[in-house]
Amino acid sequence: MAPYESDDAVGAARDEHPRSGRRKAARYAVPVAVVGVAAATIGLVPALADSGDPDLPRISAQQLIEKIAKSDVQQLSGTVKVSTDLGLPDLGGLQNGLMSGSGRGGSGDGSSADPKAKLTELVSGTHTLRVAADGPDRQKLSLLESGAEYSLIHDGKDVWGYDSKSNEVYHATGAASGKDRGTEPPATPKDFADQALKSVDDTTSVTVDGTAHVAGRDAYKLLIRPRQSGTTVGAISIAVDAKTGMPLKFTLTPRSGGAAVLDAGFTQVSFARPAASTFDFTPPKGAKVTEGKDAGGAREHAPEHGEGFAGGLEGKDGLKVLGKGWTSVATFDTGAKGGVPTGSQGGELGGFLGSLGDPVSGKFGKGTVFSTRLVNALITDDGKVYAGTVTKEALVKAADAGK
């Protein structure tokens, strides 16, 4: 097969991508969205590849980005497999306790069916989901577990979460519907790719990297690579359906190599309209129903399109952004002096946290760096936090520059 045109489409990604009004992530925030926001929208994401590469017409990176931008898939259903490997240690019961605690108390709604709590399970391991969408106002995501299932359904102004294991139901309504809703269940895989593409600027190289079969469909592969050193991001690969322009696979690999930090995608997909009954939901008899907050209010403080994720947050709650591009670092002051409690200072948990971090020092003073394969964070002894998809050395440099 003849080689594909491989051009730098940084300008095209920035100028041709449509103004959709959605959040625009800074480079350091893209993988964070994978762990956080994307955890709630992961069902939309991309796909696992089949064997063999299809012979497709040549296409440039700019043309492929334009194809994604023009894609308007409204109906779909399928199965998604999500694998996340941040390189976090096995916390065993402590991890389960922390997850449970965040699910019960962190959301404020006190329901195990609250999507903000339940979908945090996607931040580690491998999971299988079923997804369906019929336009901007009807979507469904089901997280399949051993002997149980969690479903998140959006039907008009209603958002339902149901945990069959606990027989609990979460319900929220939004003053707005469609793309203006604050709590937005998955719609299409395009959302996640859009977020990555909005991160493209002159610190990024974008090329076409051949073709692939994904969930039985022919696809082009778009490759996004940081030009900067000091970032932990190696590359982002997006498989794009050759016919519809919809992203079918999203893979984020770290610069350190090894397995992908995130590999998510359809193992089966259909673009036929799902049956209307797919989105019907009535709380089962005897289920505990918790009413959540108005879903429409969640966007009240969201940054406007073009403002950028970092730009939208900067200045709020004391958060600042240092640097540019993939080596951007977010920083804020916790107000807690003394750094990370370790040993006798923090008891068993403090000793455990201390064993995970690496002590560092610089012009900023002393602190502890907590590392994953992608996102690293420095907590200084004077209570400041520096975090980003950057190396430990880059965090120290940012902290020194922030003094």
Disulfide bonds with the S-S distance in Angstrom:
none
